[in-house]
Amino acid sequence: METICDNWLDYLVKHSIFELDDAEKRCSQTIQSKQTRQDSNVVNFILQHHSRVIAVRDNDLFVAIASQIRVLNLSNFKDNWLKAAKEANDKEEELPDSWMLAVPYKVLDTPEINYNIEAMTPNSNGRLLAVCGEHRLEIVCLPRQSFSDVASTGIIPKRKIDCRTLSVGGKYYQKSKAELLKIQWHPLSETNTHIVVLGNDNMLRIFDISCDIEVPEQSFDLSPLDLVTITQPIKRLGSITVDDQDNSDEDVVSFTLGGPSKDKSGWEPFTVFYVLRNGHMYSLCPVIPFRSVVRRSHLDHLACISDAKYQQAKTASKPDHKTLSHLFNLHSIWIDDLFQTAKIARRSNESDSLVVVSDEHHSQYPVLRQGPFVITHTEPLKDGIEATDLLLINADPVYVLALGLTNGSIHNYLLSGEIDAQWRMPVANATHTWQKELGVLLSDVACLPKASLYEVVNLKTQELPKYQTVTLMSDPLYEDTYFVYHATGVHAVAMSTWIQPLRNAILKYESGNNPESKRELDSLLKDKSKSEVRSLVNASPFKDAFVPIIGLVLISDIYLSYSLLALTSDYRLVTRDLNMRRDENTPEEAEKAVKAQLHTIGTEQDDSKKGYEPLLSLPLFKPPPQLDTLPKQPKIVLPPGMGGPQEIVINEETLRFFSKSTEQIRRETRDLKKAASHIDSRLTTQQKEFERQLNAVRDLYYKLEKSNSKEAKEAQQQKLKDISQKHAKLRLRIDEQLRTLMKSYQPELSNEEKEWIDKLEKLSKQVSGESGYLARIKKLREQLEQQSRVTKPKTHRFAGMNQTQLKSVLGTLKQQSSDISTVTERMEKLETKLPASA
């Protein structure tokens, strides 16, 4: 019998943090009424208020109910669930719900927040929580540690935690009654305190909470009046012609930021993208907080590109290109000014991160709103359809703008042109001619940013509601996936099926090494593989009943797992487990090497001596496509009147729903059975291969044990001794054979040689013997020396010999002495050779 539930998320939905009293239920009904509408009124901003009443900071879950903010530590909740589940399993009992009483939620004490909360979002370091109402914006200062660490005495179900609250921009929103449409923390903020706020007054404001909460650090007027350019209003929006008299559909409804700074980023991190009610998209660049964190390599990359563009445009022959050289020069000046203020970021562990400082005087020209985007293959919005949200998907070098519409569809646009910095030139009061020329050039349609409609994703499954709020949220782990929650459920849009091939083709084309890359890129853009869209939560199972989703969070913690939490308008939590992707980025060369290795493993040149051959077949095994990261069967959310103990109403609508759901389950079951059969076959083969490998390893082990045993070592030593003795005997035999060979090839001396040697010996005795020449000379010298010592030196006189005769005798003696020396040397050489030849 199953005693416990194997998923802690199934118990999280039962927690008291989601319980409502009567007043809170009325508030939830108000939120639900703002998620949909049936008419085509384009004046109000009902569907542009994105409800996000659930948020996550690390392991803390925040839930906003009316004006109250509740918080629950998910790690503490899961710890208690594990403990209770273990005890229930040991006792073989079902897990009760009473253990959740030991994990109460806490309430943030924020008396300044006395209005219905519509959205909240924490900043990147989790110190601040931005809370947004219709006309109010508060910043709640959160404690640094987890809320489960807050000391408490006893079990207090609802313990309040005092939190400091800061009211931001009161004179812009609270007093002037301007509605807040969207808020987002800026990812480049060095202090993590810059928040970007969009109101229905068409003003985009950036507040630095650490400096001033009343006056924005930067403000940008995006009102339709700003559409008037230096020459004339832009009438052609791509392929769309608009009426100059009607500007009611040109109010700004949403924006998105370019994301953090990366090594190979362009101008996108310094860009703000925004969309009008009629679906036209614009951009502002450069826009950064006055204290920002950027990558050094990012700035270096931008500086190199700007300088190269400047040099190329400066030497161009076309006048327009030379005019653009002034814009590229402004790029270089703007980047150089950032470098002048750059310091190494203290809060970053990477030395490549820099803190750059700017101000309102960083550039002498105001930022130019670029747009509308020139879009191909699109139609103007009609029948009351409006834009509701915008999201940038940064999968460098592929950039996608996802536009959510009130009819429940998503338009995915590919940015086909590079977004760069542009400023508004003072044309009327221009001090230089190039300023006017550049201003006129930038206002031309040819210089507008460009995008192309890649695909349209339709999420609407029922006729009702006719118009609904659609909110987009990026995936924290995978940049090519985003989630959509709306009045009829939650969908996941996975673009990896076409973004990854497109990214690889672009990188090959930019490298210039592959001549086929241009053809491959054109083929991908022509075929247009569709994104994979999965319904994760179905909140509209029946035609006339739906439960809007008013909040969505994604958990990517290693302990809490990768999961999705969706909150319905009646504060019911819907959870889904998401699977991590398998990294299959195996290089083609490595895969070929593995295949070749498997083909030749264990083989030898001799076919009769083949080694070990594996049973696993080629190509390499890949998991079936049915088992991917996204669930295929959505979770059903029944309307409040149909859930619980109420009886199911059997009618045409419910029967159709059950039939469709059953057929889908059967189809997916068949797919799973096929995948299971394929995996089972592979596992069977792998098991056999594993057994064969075990047997081979066991045989090798036995052989190794046998060779390393004591007896084997003794036998080896004895064998070595025998080999040594045999070697000694062989060495003696070799010496004997060598002596015999020497005698054969070097015989005794001949008779002539012996006679010659005898003559040499006689000459040697005659020269160096006892009565030889050398002995006589020595004796004569001794006699002369004795005679010289006895008699005084006198002039020698030789009787009967004159000088000529004496010289003749002396020459003869010298000649004989030289002959004697020569004979002596020859005798010595012969004596050295005689023993060798004897």
VEXKOL-829873 format. One record per residue (C-alpha): residue in three letters; x, y, z. Coordinates in steps of 0.001 Angstrom, whole numbers, plus 500000, padded with zeros to 6 digits. Example, Ala and Ser with C-alpha at 12.3 -4.5 7.8 and 13.67 -1.06 7.14 Angstrom:
REM residues 2
 rovo     c1     c2     c3
  ala 512300 495500 507800
  ser 513670 498940 507140
//
This chain:
REM residues 838
 rovo     c1     c2     c3
  met 500000 500000 500000
  glu 501242 503506 499144
  thr 501737 505245 502456
  ile 503180 508633 501471
  cys 503056 511026 498593
  asp 506379 511172 496805
  asn 506130 514870 495957
  trp 506239 517659 498512
  leu 504618 520071 496081
  asp 501345 518135 496363
  tyr 501221 519122 500028
  leu 502252 522713 499437
  val 498917 523369 497728
  lys 497184 522508 501028
  his 499112 524999 503122
  ser 497203 527656 505030
  ile 499097 530438 503274
  phe 496541 530130 500453
  glu 493457 530241 502673
  leu 491076 533196 502209
  asp 488410 534774 504356
  asp 485265 536361 502939
  ala 486830 539797 502376
  glu 489843 538241 500659
  lys 487559 536162 498430
  arg 485865 539345 497249
  cys 489285 540765 496466
  ser 490152 537700 494396
  gln 486929 538161 492417
  thr 487994 541742 491666
  ile 491347 540517 490375
  gln 489606 537950 488208
  ser 487334 540577 486675
  lys 490390 542576 485531
  gln 491900 539691 483613
  thr 489340 539551 480811
  arg 486848 541682 478925
  gln 484276 541166 476212
  asp 484189 544594 474525
  ser 486794 546270 472316
  asn 487335 549368 474442
  val 490867 550659 473805
  val 490834 553624 476188
  asn 491408 551931 479522
  phe 494397 549828 480535
  ile 492581 546954 482239
  leu 494368 544181 480383
  gln 497764 545887 480602
  his 497924 545566 484409
  his 499877 542349 484887
  ser 498927 540589 488103
  arg 501823 538829 489770
  val 500789 538218 493366
  ile 503296 535430 493960
  ala 507070 535737 494056
  val 510159 533824 495216
  arg 513325 535071 496900
  asp 515838 532260 497286
  asn 513792 529757 499322
  asp 511097 532177 500517
  leu 507682 532168 498860
  phe 505725 535455 498934
  val 501969 535534 498417
  ala 500032 538824 498291
  ile 496377 538679 499324
  ala 494616 542046 499188
  ser 497068 544313 501088
  gln 498713 541531 503089
  ile 502026 539886 502161
  arg 502497 536360 503449
  val 505790 534503 503325
  leu 506692 530835 503712
  asn 510143 529264 503727
  leu 510007 526413 501230
  ser 513183 524721 502463
  asn 511772 524568 505984
  phe 508498 523238 504569
  lys 510251 520488 502620
  asp 512430 519575 505629
  asn 509329 519014 507766
  trp 507670 517087 504952
  leu 510650 514739 504694
  lys 510633 514198 508439
  ala 506879 513531 508590
  ala 506993 511304 505500
  lys 509759 509180 507009
  glu 507832 508720 510243
  ala 504657 507813 508359
  asn 506548 505368 506205
  asp 508116 503717 509246
  lys 504673 503320 510795
  glu 503168 502243 507447
  glu 500509 504935 507752
  glu 499213 507577 505436
  leu 500804 510978 505806
  pro 498381 513331 507600
  asp 498190 517076 507094
  ser 498752 517937 510735
  trp 502528 518203 510329
  met 502034 521433 508349
  leu 500950 523187 511561
  ala 504621 523213 512550
  val 505410 525242 509420
  pro 503255 528369 509696
  tyr 503564 531251 507320
  lys 504617 534704 508449
  val 503111 538092 507636
  leu 505115 541177 506731
  asp 504034 544105 508888
  thr 503671 546877 506314
  pro 500929 549298 507443
  glu 501802 551693 504600
  ile 500489 549139 502113
  asn 496730 549606 502515
  tyr 495658 548860 498961
  asn 495117 545777 496837
  ile 498476 544488 495620
  glu 498580 543760 491907
  ala 502221 542790 491397
  met 505411 542309 493373
  thr 508950 541369 492432
  pro 512186 541070 494474
  asn 515456 542555 493307
  ser 518452 540468 492325
  asn 520060 540250 495790
  gly 516766 539683 497613
  arg 517055 542710 499899
  leu 514166 544676 498402
  leu 510649 543699 497366
  ala 508835 546025 494955
  val 505085 546054 495625
  cys 502820 547612 493033
  gly 499208 548688 493235
  glu 497099 550485 490685
  his 498384 553915 491792
  arg 501027 553058 494390
  leu 504552 551709 494411
  glu 506215 550631 497649
  ile 509586 549098 498313
  val 509682 546654 501245
  cys 513087 546206 502870
  leu 513408 542495 503622
  pro 515605 540925 506303
  arg 518856 539465 505038
  gln 518431 536020 506523
  ser 515697 533578 505676
  phe 512348 534124 507343
  ser 512580 530697 508959
  asp 515552 532012 510977
  val 513489 534724 512667
  ala 513340 533810 516347
  ser 509926 533080 517827
  thr 508675 531666 521095
  gly 506270 528777 520816
  ile 504160 527947 517809
  ile 502666 531167 516494
  pro 500566 530554 513378
  lys 500819 534122 512119
  arg 503878 535934 513318
  lys 504321 539439 511983
  ile 507723 540645 510876
  asp 508404 544357 510943
  cys 509692 545614 507621
  arg 510590 549104 506577
  thr 508535 550395 503650
  leu 509467 553150 501186
  ser 506839 554885 499036
  val 508249 555634 495596
  gly 507136 558411 493255
  gly 504056 559417 495180
  lys 503538 562681 493299
  tyr 503610 560887 489957
  tyr 501251 558019 490702
  gln 499367 558517 493953
  lys 498528 562211 493596
  ser 498151 562422 489836
  lys 496282 559105 489731
  ala 498548 557740 487027
  glu 498255 553971 486740
  leu 501297 551731 487003
  leu 501474 549263 484142
  lys 504759 547455 484698
  ile 507796 547516 486998
  gln 511149 545789 486577
  trp 514472 545948 488405
  his 517319 546975 486140
  pro 519904 544156 485839
  leu 522854 546557 485366
  ser 522330 548414 488644
  glu 525512 548397 490730
  thr 523539 548846 493976
  asn 520609 546629 492902
  thr 518330 549551 493731
  his 517343 550879 490284
  ile 513757 550107 489348
  val 512179 550946 485987
  val 508528 552012 486152
  leu 506063 552468 483274
  gly 502848 554395 483823
  asn 499843 554987 481649
  asp 501013 558606 481312
  asn 503508 557300 478726
  met 506403 558094 481043
  leu 509221 555643 481675
  arg 510995 556491 484921
  ile 514064 554996 486551
  phe 514212 555422 490330
  asp 517321 554826 492420
  ile 515901 553766 495777
  ser 519240 554262 497513
  cys 519353 557970 496572
  asp 515883 559429 496086
  ile 512467 557769 496286
  glu 510487 560807 495124
  val 512376 562147 492110
  pro 513371 559690 489380
  glu 516980 559457 488365
  gln 515961 559447 484690
  ser 512682 560069 482872
  phe 511737 559386 479252
  asp 508615 560782 477637
  leu 507157 558166 475289
  ser 503922 560016 474550
  pro 502477 560067 471013
  leu 503372 563769 470696
  asp 506980 562721 470513
  leu 506229 561002 467217
  val 506643 564353 465471
  thr 510141 564265 464036
  ile 512369 567004 462745
  thr 510787 566933 459296
  gln 507323 565375 459351
  pro 505384 562646 461164
  ile 506319 559110 460226
  lys 503244 557771 458458
  arg 504518 554395 457260
  leu 505140 551897 460028
  gly 506803 549142 458081
  ser 504038 548041 455766
  ile 501315 549603 457961
  thr 499720 552999 457329
  val 498260 554733 460390
  asp 495775 557535 460708
  asp 497420 560745 461861
  gln 494273 561922 463616
  asp 493793 558927 465903
  asn 496498 558477 468528
  ser 494425 556618 471114
  asp 496062 553302 470203
  glu 499588 554701 470454
  asp 499871 554645 474231
  val 502744 552649 475672
  val 501529 549460 477354
  ser 504654 547424 478177
  phe 508452 547356 478021
  thr 511344 544953 478443
  leu 515027 545442 479248
  gly 517980 544114 477298
  gly 519329 541925 480084
  pro 522724 541727 481830
  ser 526061 542575 480287
  lys 527899 539649 478655
  asp 531307 539318 477052
  lys 530032 539352 473466
  ser 526985 541573 473996
  gly 526221 544496 471736
  trp 524083 547494 472589
  glu 521181 545311 473788
  pro 521990 545539 477556
  phe 521837 549337 477178
  thr 518478 549215 475380
  val 514862 549510 476518
  phe 512291 547947 474176
  tyr 508675 549041 474510
  val 505435 548430 472657
  leu 502384 550550 471958
  arg 498801 549465 472264
  asn 498575 548966 468500
  gly 501523 546546 468544
  his 504196 548896 467180
  met 507556 548366 468851
  tyr 510192 550955 469695
  ser 513550 551075 471416
  leu 515603 553534 473474
  cys 519392 553265 473465
  pro 521578 553971 475384
  val 519717 553850 478702
  ile 521614 552676 481792
  pro 521521 553469 485506
  phe 523932 556159 486624
  arg 525887 553487 488506
  ser 526036 550336 486437
  val 528002 547103 486346
  val 529230 546023 482911
  arg 531774 543579 481622
  arg 535147 544986 480594
  ser 535230 542720 477550
  his 531746 543973 476647
  leu 532921 547581 476540
  asp 536095 546589 474691
  his 534001 544726 472132
  leu 531708 547719 471622
  ala 534647 550113 471391
  cys 536357 548024 468714
  ile 533177 547715 466657
  ser 532406 551443 466909
  asp 535935 552404 465907
  ala 535889 549997 462956
  lys 532543 551363 461780
  tyr 533801 554912 462129
  gln 536919 554252 460066
  gln 534930 552427 457390
  ala 532204 555080 457159
  lys 534707 557926 457199
  thr 536463 556618 454087
  ala 533260 555648 452267
  ser 532254 557324 449039
  lys 528521 557577 449711
  pro 527390 560757 451521
  asp 525030 558872 453827
  his 527852 556647 455028
  lys 530039 559648 455770
  thr 527183 561190 457721
  leu 526871 558001 459780
  ser 530543 558292 460697
  his 529561 561115 463074
  leu 527126 558774 464832
  phe 529825 556120 465226
  asn 532147 558795 466569
  leu 529509 559627 469191
  his 529437 555921 470070
  ser 533173 555920 470717
  ile 532969 559108 472788
  trp 530143 557678 474904
  ile 532062 554433 475545
  asp 535309 556291 476298
  asp 533491 558391 478880
  leu 532365 555190 480579
  phe 535934 553883 480603
  gln 537110 557087 482255
  thr 534875 556387 485273
  ala 535337 552601 485372
  lys 536333 550860 488578
  ile 536479 547171 489465
  ala 533181 546046 490959
  arg 533485 545163 494629
  arg 530455 542929 494816
  ser 531591 540800 491915
  asn 533974 537882 492206
  glu 535159 538440 488655
  ser 537758 541098 487985
  asp 536282 541627 484519
  ser 533218 543408 485968
  leu 533475 547171 486077
  val 531421 549839 487799
  val 530801 552737 485433
  val 529333 556074 486447
  ser 527279 558376 484255
  asp 524885 561282 484733
  glu 522448 563436 482801
  his 525405 565218 481194
  his 527022 562026 479925
  ser 525807 562841 476439
  gln 525099 566320 475114
  tyr 522135 565036 473091
  pro 518905 563393 474347
  val 518244 559759 473518
  leu 516279 559208 470333
  arg 513327 556829 470342
  gln 513985 554437 467498
  gly 510962 553131 465705
  pro 508527 551945 464951
  phe 510203 548695 463956
  val 509853 547957 460272
  ile 508244 544529 460315
  thr 507678 542268 457336
  his 504975 539634 456929
  thr 502573 541109 459438
  glu 499113 542606 459535
  pro 497823 545510 461640
  leu 495922 544670 464800
  lys 492178 544945 464422
  asp 488884 543904 466041
  gly 489955 545381 469373
  ile 493126 543263 469698
  glu 495826 545040 471702
  ala 499369 544416 472795
  thr 499664 543437 476421
  asp 503282 542417 477119
  leu 506749 542321 475582
  leu 509759 540098 476300
  leu 513279 540002 474844
  ile 514848 536550 474418
  asn 518614 536976 474268
  ala 520109 533871 472681
  asp 523177 535593 471258
  pro 523543 536014 468306
  val 519786 535402 467906
  tyr 517513 538023 469457
  val 513764 537438 469638
  leu 511059 539862 470730
  ala 507972 538023 471963
  leu 504831 540152 471795
  gly 501764 539046 473743
  leu 498335 540056 472427
  thr 494965 540178 474133
  asn 493480 537575 471780
  gly 495685 534917 473398
  ser 498380 534788 470728
  ile 502125 535428 470774
  his 504122 536947 467923
  asn 507792 535974 467844
  tyr 509874 538577 465990
  leu 513462 538116 464895
  leu 515598 541243 465175
  ser 517122 541372 461721
  gly 519024 544621 462272
  glu 521507 545667 464914
  ile 520191 547992 467620
  asp 522717 550708 468427
  ala 522828 554003 470285
  gln 521139 556990 468693
  trp 520605 560546 469874
  arg 518241 563306 468814
  met 520151 565932 466879
  pro 519408 569658 467323
  val 518298 570257 463727
  ala 516660 573653 464169
  asn 519513 575090 466229
  ala 522334 573020 464806
  thr 525777 574512 465264
  his 527323 572148 462725
  thr 526084 570986 459360
  trp 526649 567328 460176
  gln 524175 567541 463090
  lys 521326 568489 460777
  glu 522356 565913 458168
  leu 522590 563158 460786
  gly 519221 564135 462293
  val 517537 563981 458909
  leu 519204 560660 458102
  leu 518164 559019 461387
  ser 514547 560124 460861
  asp 514410 558368 457518
  val 512461 555119 457243
  ala 515551 553345 455924
  cys 517292 553878 459296
  leu 514438 552513 461413
  pro 515132 549257 463307
  lys 513988 546160 461499
  ala 512426 542881 462565
  ser 510696 539995 460855
  leu 507727 537999 462057
  tyr 508992 534466 462504
  glu 505859 532752 463807
  val 502511 533257 465509
  val 501768 531084 468546
  asn 498058 530704 469286
  leu 497328 529844 472907
  lys 493586 530365 472984
  thr 491611 527136 473072
  gln 488078 528413 473771
  glu 485873 531150 472370
  leu 485591 532837 475762
  pro 487020 535088 477035
  lys 487313 537213 473910
  tyr 490135 539398 475298
  gln 492484 538509 478117
  thr 495693 539571 479831
  val 498758 537720 478550
  thr 501933 537902 480640
  leu 505348 536639 479527
  met 508104 535326 481797
  ser 511554 534090 480832
  asp 512979 530774 481985
  pro 515720 531208 484626
  leu 517764 528287 483257
  tyr 517215 528175 479501
  glu 517396 531335 477440
  asp 515453 529886 474507
  thr 512330 529105 476553
  tyr 509701 531383 478047
  phe 506405 530882 479844
  val 503054 532534 479273
  tyr 500258 532774 481832
  his 496858 534171 481010
  ala 493186 533772 481746
  thr 492970 530238 480392
  gly 496122 528659 481828
  val 499899 528453 481509
  his 501884 527597 478395
  ala 505571 527002 477782
  val 507113 528052 474469
  ala 510345 526194 473711
  met 512208 527708 470753
  ser 515256 525445 470970
  thr 514029 523498 467922
  trp 514932 526411 465650
  ile 517074 528804 467711
  gln 519939 526352 468182
  pro 520274 525467 464454
  leu 519877 529134 463551
  arg 522533 530152 466058
  asn 524992 527567 464716
  ala 524326 528653 461134
  ile 524890 532331 461991
  leu 528148 531565 463779
  lys 529361 529533 460796
  tyr 528357 532299 458415
  glu 530103 534990 460471
  ser 533288 532930 460708
  gly 533437 532712 456902
  asn 535087 529289 456940
  asn 532138 527309 455579
  pro 530975 528274 452064
  glu 527697 526375 452562
  ser 526744 528388 455656
  lys 524883 531075 453645
  arg 522754 528440 451949
  glu 522102 526697 455258
  leu 521072 529986 456876
  asp 518684 530836 454039
  ser 517190 527362 454224
  leu 516517 527693 457960
  leu 514842 531069 457534
  lys 512773 529742 454660
  asp 511603 526490 456255
  lys 510902 528092 459672
  ser 510655 525246 462129
  lys 507931 525972 464647
  ser 508427 526393 468367
  glu 507221 523647 470635
  val 504252 524886 472649
  arg 503101 522921 475687
  ser 500065 523540 477838
  leu 501175 523102 481444
  val 498007 524302 483176
  asn 494548 524244 481591
  ala 492381 526716 483502
  ser 489598 526662 480922
  pro 488510 523056 480520
  phe 484943 524036 479660
  lys 483643 526599 477252
  asp 481956 529043 479598
  ala 484128 528575 482683
  phe 487696 529637 483292
  val 489947 530482 486242
  pro 492576 533124 485337
  ile 496174 532668 486428
  ile 497301 535726 488411
  gly 500825 534689 489350
  leu 503646 532438 488216
  val 507066 531639 489682
  leu 509792 529280 488588
  ile 511992 527539 491157
  ser 515461 526461 490077
  asp 516942 525614 493480
  ile 518964 522394 493653
  tyr 517182 521273 496836
  leu 513687 522370 495885
  ser 514172 521063 492323
  tyr 513206 522691 489051
  ser 509490 523345 489262
  leu 506686 525736 488399
  leu 504144 527297 490762
  ala 501020 528927 489297
  leu 498372 530723 491332
  thr 494766 531000 490184
  ser 492484 533950 490807
  asp 490805 532087 493701
  tyr 494269 531454 495233
  arg 494580 527801 494397
  leu 498153 526716 493804
  val 498955 524559 490784
  thr 502391 522932 490716
  arg 504321 521249 487915
  asp 507649 519469 488000
  leu 509952 520450 485141
  asn 512792 518275 483945
  met 516322 519488 483433
  arg 517625 519270 479913
  arg 520176 516691 478956
  asp 523352 518223 477606
  glu 523767 516729 474136
  asn 526219 519243 472747
  thr 528631 516559 471615
  pro 530973 517883 468924
  glu 530669 516173 465575
  glu 534361 515228 465586
  ala 534033 513609 469015
  glu 530967 511658 467942
  lys 532763 510377 464849
  ala 535746 509382 466976
  val 533508 507442 469363
  lys 531824 505636 466477
  ala 535153 504728 464924
  gln 536413 503531 468285
  leu 533381 501318 468778
  his 533845 499863 465310
  thr 537475 498858 465931
  ile 537435 498160 469654
  gly 539262 494965 470566
  thr 540075 494003 466959
  glu 543516 493032 465671
  gln 545130 492855 462282
  asp 544840 489084 462292
  asp 541174 488094 461823
  ser 541824 484828 463652
  lys 542759 486736 466824
  lys 539838 489110 467321
  gly 539519 490753 470690
  tyr 536454 491819 472636
  glu 533504 492926 470479
  pro 530633 494873 472131
  leu 526968 494025 471615
  leu 525834 497678 471551
  ser 524793 498783 468111
  leu 525422 502018 466271
  pro 524440 504839 466002
  leu 524780 505919 469606
  phe 521648 505660 471718
  lys 519586 508816 472193
  pro 516591 509142 474510
  pro 513224 509015 472731
  pro 511742 512416 471844
  gln 508656 511606 473910
  leu 510699 512090 477086
  asp 511659 515742 476877
  thr 511806 518474 479483
  leu 508218 519704 479251
  pro 505127 517799 480375
  lys 502659 516965 477631
  gln 499523 516535 479706
  pro 498359 519796 481326
  lys 496963 519992 484816
  ile 493245 520713 484840
  val 491937 523542 487004
  leu 488201 523221 487539
  pro 486053 526298 488204
  pro 485103 526770 491870
  gly 481505 525697 491216
  met 482567 522379 489705
  gly 485314 521248 492060
  gly 485241 519713 495499
  pro 482303 517594 496638
  gln 479919 518893 493935
  glu 478510 516375 491551
  ile 479721 516434 487975
  val 477185 517870 485608
  ile 476837 515591 482612
  asn 476189 517623 479506
  glu 477552 517992 475998
  glu 480425 520224 477135
  thr 481656 517906 479909
  leu 481325 514827 477704
  arg 483320 516535 474970
  phe 485969 517480 477513
  phe 486202 513949 478913
  ser 486359 512471 475414
  lys 489121 514837 474320
  ser 491097 514339 477537
  thr 490741 510572 477331
  glu 491884 510480 473727
  gln 494874 512654 474531
  ile 495814 510458 477477
  arg 495518 507332 475327
  arg 497662 508847 472597
  glu 500335 509930 475035
  thr 500162 506546 476746
  arg 500864 504829 473418
  asp 503784 507161 472812
  leu 505142 506451 476266
  lys 504759 502702 475706
  lys 506747 502973 472492
  ala 509419 504951 474255
  ala 509411 502482 477151
  ser 509747 499542 474736
  his 512652 501234 472985
  ile 514350 501999 476283
  asp 513651 498486 477596
  ser 515267 496952 474516
  arg 518262 499158 474959
  leu 518481 498357 478663
  thr 518294 494619 477905
  thr 521178 494942 475459
  gln 523132 497037 477918
  gln 522487 494464 480655
  lys 523828 491671 478455
  glu 526799 493798 477525
  phe 527346 494565 481189
  glu 527282 490845 482041
  arg 529773 490097 479270
  gln 532022 492861 480490
  leu 531759 491514 484051
  asn 532765 488036 482866
  ala 535697 489463 480909
  val 536797 491531 483885
  arg 536414 488518 486165
  asp 538617 486386 483910
  leu 541203 489123 483840
  tyr 540997 489371 487605
  tyr 541578 485673 488065
  lys 544530 485776 485710
  leu 545942 488733 487571
  glu 545454 487003 490933
  lys 547109 483877 489601
  ser 550102 485799 488269
  asn 550498 487713 491555
  ser 550263 484672 493894
  lys 553222 483381 496019
  glu 553600 480180 494007
  ala 553571 482130 490751
  lys 556257 484485 492054
  glu 558449 481557 493210
  ala 558007 479852 489845
  gln 558946 483062 488106
  gln 562079 483453 490270
  gln 563099 479814 489569
  lys 562526 480380 485904
  leu 564711 483476 486018
  lys 567509 481490 487726
  asp 567373 478779 485064
  ile 567472 481388 482358
  ser 570468 483079 484060
  gln 572385 479795 484252
  lys 571662 478959 480650
  his 572813 482419 479732
  ala 576151 481923 481562
  lys 576774 478640 479729
  leu 575941 480224 476437
  arg 578343 483066 477188
  leu 581251 480598 477783
  arg 580465 478786 474584
  ile 580427 482103 472747
  asp 583901 482953 474111
  glu 585275 479573 472954
  gln 583797 479994 469517
  leu 585226 483493 469343
  arg 588724 482176 470154
  thr 588454 479513 467457
  leu 587357 482091 464930
  met 590265 484318 465812
  lys 592687 481490 465214
  ser 591086 480725 461899
  tyr 591168 484283 460630
  gln 594544 485242 462321
  pro 597132 482313 461706
  glu 600927 482152 462952
  leu 603804 484172 461391
  ser 605430 483064 458123
  asn 609206 482232 457695
  glu 609960 485562 455969
  glu 608294 487422 458835
  lys 610259 485450 461401
  glu 613565 486184 459566
  trp 612713 489854 459444
  ile 611994 489852 463149
  asp 615344 488144 463880
  lys 617170 490786 461875
  leu 615360 493485 463788
  glu 616325 491890 467088
  lys 620025 491764 466003
  leu 619886 495439 465014
  ser 618251 496225 468303
  lys 621054 494467 470231
  gln 623658 496171 468059
  val 622182 499573 468826
  ser 620891 499231 472373
  gly 622677 496159 473674
  glu 625454 496026 476325
  ser 628202 496758 473777
  gly 626007 498623 471325
  tyr 626222 502082 470004
  leu 624199 503664 472775
  ala 626381 502109 475482
  arg 629544 503277 473758
  ile 628253 506847 473402
  lys 627270 506870 477029
  lys 630709 505634 478077
  leu 632461 508249 475929
  arg 630348 510985 477485
  glu 631249 509824 480967
  gln 634990 509834 480078
  leu 634707 513320 478643
  glu 632949 514600 481733
  gln 635637 513077 484021
  gln 638400 514566 481941
  ser 636734 517988 481999
  arg 636519 517936 485779
  val 640244 516931 486191
  thr 641838 519416 483818
  lys 641136 523094 483513
  pro 639231 524210 480577
  lys 641506 524784 477750
  thr 641120 525244 474179
  his 640905 521766 472709
  arg 643519 521018 470301
  phe 643481 517878 468305
  ala 646899 516849 467143
  gly 647179 516313 463490
  met 643490 517676 462804
  asn 642656 521061 461527
  gln 639278 522833 461790
  thr 637963 521405 458575
  gln 638632 517868 459669
  leu 637027 518517 463050
  lys 633855 519816 461436
  ser 633761 516742 459194
  val 634073 514403 462170
  leu 631389 516318 464128
  gly 628967 516128 461192
  thr 629556 512406 460850
  leu 628859 511883 464547
  lys 625637 513870 464362
  gln 624504 511841 461376
  gln 625225 508596 463181
  ser 623398 509846 466262
  ser 620322 510611 464128
  asp 620480 507150 462533
  ile 620748 505573 465934
  ser 617657 507486 467159
  thr 615683 506404 464139
  val 616629 502752 464590
  thr 615772 502991 468291
  glu 612258 504251 467530
  arg 611662 501481 465016
  met 612839 498886 467519
  glu 610460 500241 470148
  lys 607541 500061 467736
  leu 608425 496501 466831
  glu 608624 495540 470504
  thr 605098 496863 471052
  lys 603774 494862 468095
  leu 605567 491592 468869
  pro 603323 490527 471817
  ala 600124 491158 469774
  ser 601319 489032 466879
  ala 602895 486286 469015
//
